[in-house]
Structures are given as structure tokens and as C-alpha cells.
């Protein structure tokens, strides 16, 4: 379960991104965050992933406060999070296999398990057989799928996606959303920030609306 208790975030520039947010997301739930540009959608996701820290309030994951998480436990916590950005930030000089395998190699996993997990991740996003392909040879939708596979390869319990369909046409966007729904059906908690209201409405999941501060 993800729980925000009176969370505010003010950046050093003075920008107040979030103010007094209270939010509960049940374990295994899939939900969407919407709101105008600057309403704090990206900030909220980054707080869950511990890419940012709140200025005030507390965030609990599974009943445990992130504010009290020792620094030494942060890498292990982040491995439980799959984060997908609008731009998948692929390494263009490496194959699709190597892009997806990167987090597993960083964690010290052995080659046989890496191969098994990468192929399973590619299968889930419909790209099995593309292991030796390089990113420049892929369409925009395929690149986004590689980004999703890389985020999923550690078998995260929480999936966060920040405008994952922002650069895609409507048909591809629908496909990507159904991919997230499949991971949700496997038990992952999924939270997606999106400004595509028509697409979000079609998914028939809970919608959390953020209001811009000030």
C-alpha cells in the first residue's frame, strides 16, 4: 500500500510542486494521476521512487515510512520500483538485450538468470526475437516497450509511469496501457501520470486529479 500523509514538496527554486497531499493506493491497485501541467504529477511519482524527498509530511510504503529508511537500504528499495519515463532513455550503442539486462548486471545477477529474465520481459511486451536489435532500428512504440521491459525485469512490486504514451499515436498508446494492465493483473501496483483524459477514461480505473498550487 502507498500512503501520503500531508505531503508537500517545495523545490530550492521556490516552486511549490505539491501541497498537503493525502493519498492512499491499495496494494495491487492500478490508478491514474491527472492534472494540468505543473500540478505535480511527476513530483509525486519521484517521491515514491525516492528520486526526491518531501519538504513536509510522510510517505508510507507497505506501512513503512520512506522518511525513516536508512540510506543503505535505498538501492534495495528502488529495485522494487519499476519507473517508466516518457523518453525511455535507451543506450543506443547497446542491443535491446543489453539495455534490458543492465539493471540485473548492476545487481550482480548471473548470466543464465539474466538471459531467462530478459527473454521473459521481452515476451511480456511482445518483442521476443528482437534481442540483438539496436534501438535505432525500432519504432517509437517499440522503444517505449523496451523501456517497460527494462523496468519490469527486476519483477517490481510497484510500477510508476510518467506520461508513458506522450509521444505515441492513439493506437500505440492503447497498447501500452493494456501492457501496464497485464502487469497489474500479475499483482503489481501501478500508478500512471497522464494528460490523455480520453485514454485514461477508457481504462476504467481510479483517477486521482492534482490541482496546481497557487
N, C-alpha and C positions, 0 to 999 in steps of 0.2 A: 504493500500500500504506500502511496505517495501522499504526504500531508504537508501543506503550507500553513503555518500559523503566524498571521500578521506580518508577512514578509514584505519588506521594502528594499529597493536597490537604487542607490544613488551613485553615479559614476564620478570619478575625480574631476571631470569637466563641469560638474554641477547638474548634469542631466539626471532627472528623476525618472527612471525607467519603470519601476513598479512601486506602488504604494499600498501598504496594508492589505496584501493579498491573502485570502483564506481559501484553501482548495483541498479537496480530498479526491484521490483517484484510487479506486479499488484495485487490488492485485488481479491481473488478468483482464482488466478493462481496456477498451480502445476508445479514445476520445480525441476531439479536435479543439485546438485553440485558434480562435479568430479574433479579429480586431483591426483597426486602421494601422497603417504604417506608423511605427513609433509607439505603439501601445504596450510593447514589452514582451511580445511573443518569443523572440529569440532569447532574450534575457532570462525568461522563465525556464526555458529548456537548458540553458547554460548553467543555471543554478542547480538544477537536478543533477547534471553531469559533473558538478564541481569544477567547471571551467571558470565560474565566477562565484563570489561569496556574497551573501546578502548583507546589506548595511544594517538591517534590523530584522528581528523575527527568527523563526526556526523552521527547518525543513526536516521532516522525518521520513525515512525510507524503511518500511517494514518495522515501524515503531522505534527505529534508532535515529538519533539526531546526527545529521551531517555536520553540524557545528562542533560536535564533540568527537568527530572521527580523527584519530591520530594521523599525522602526515604519512607515516609508514604504511598505513592501510589504504591510502587513497588510490594507488595503482591497482590494487586488487578490487576495490570498489568499482573503478572505472571499467574494468574488464567485464563487469556485469551489465554495462550500459552499451547499447548499440546506437551510435549517433550518425544520422544521415543528413548531410547538408544539401543545399540547392545545387552547389557545384561539388561533385564527388571528389575533387582534388586527387585524381589518379596520377600515378607516376608513369609518364609517357615513354620512358626508356625501359620499362619492365613489362613483361607479359601480364595477361589477365590473372593467370595462376599466381604469379609473384606479387601482384597487387593485393590479392585477397589473402595470401599466405602471410603477409607482412606482420600483422598483429600476433599471429601464432608463433612466428620465428622470434619476435621480440620477447615473448613469454617463455621461450626455451623449449617449445614442443618438438618432438622428434619427427623426422621426415615421413614415416608411414602414417602417423596420425594426422599430420598436416595435409597429406595428399587426400586422405579419406574425408576430412572435414571440408577442404576446398571443393572437392567434387560434389559433396552433398549440398553445399551452399549454392554452387552453380546450378545444380539440378533444381533447387527450390525457386530460383529466379529465371529458369528457362534458358540458361546459357551453357548447358553441358556440351562439351565439344569445342568450346572457344578458349580452352586453357592457354594455348600457345599464341593466341591473337594479341596484338598490341592495341592500346586504347585508340590510337588514331584511325584504326580500321573499323571502329564501332560507331553506331548511330548515337544520338543524344540519349534516347531511351535505354539503349544497351549500356551506355556508360553509367547511367543512374542505377541500373540493375547491378552493375559491378560494385558500385558504392554500397548498395544494400547488402550484397553478398559479403563484402568485407566487414560490414558492421555486424552481420549475423554469425560470422564464422566462429566467434567465441561463445556462441549459444547464450546471448544475454537474456536477462530476465526482464529488462526494461529497454524498449526501443523508442528513441526520440528522433523526430524528423522535422527539420526546419525548412519549410517551403520546398519539399522534395519534388514537386511537379511544376515548379515555377517556370522552367524553360521548355516544357513539353506540350505537345498538342493534346486536345481533349481525350482522344482515344488512348494515347500512351499514358496520360495522367490516370485514367480509369484503371488501366492495367496495373500501374504502380500501386495504386490504393488497394486493389484486390490482393496484391502481393503482401502488403502490410497486414491485411485482414487474415491471410493464411497464417502468418506468424502469430497473430493474436489467437487464432484458433488452436495453435500448438501450446498456448499458455503464457505467451509474453504479454506484458503490459505495454500498450502502445499509445504514445501521445504525439500528435502531429500538428504543427503550426501551419496554417494555410489561409490564404486570402481568397481562394477559389470557392465561393459560397455555394455555387451550384453543385460542384463536385462533392463538397462536404455534406450537403443536404441529401445527396443520393446515397451516401454511405449509411445513413440512418443510425448514427452513433451520437453519443452525448457531445454537445457543443459548448465550449467554455468561451465566453466573449470577454476580452480585455478592453477596458476603456483607457484611452490615452490620458495620462496625468497632466493636468494644467491646461 
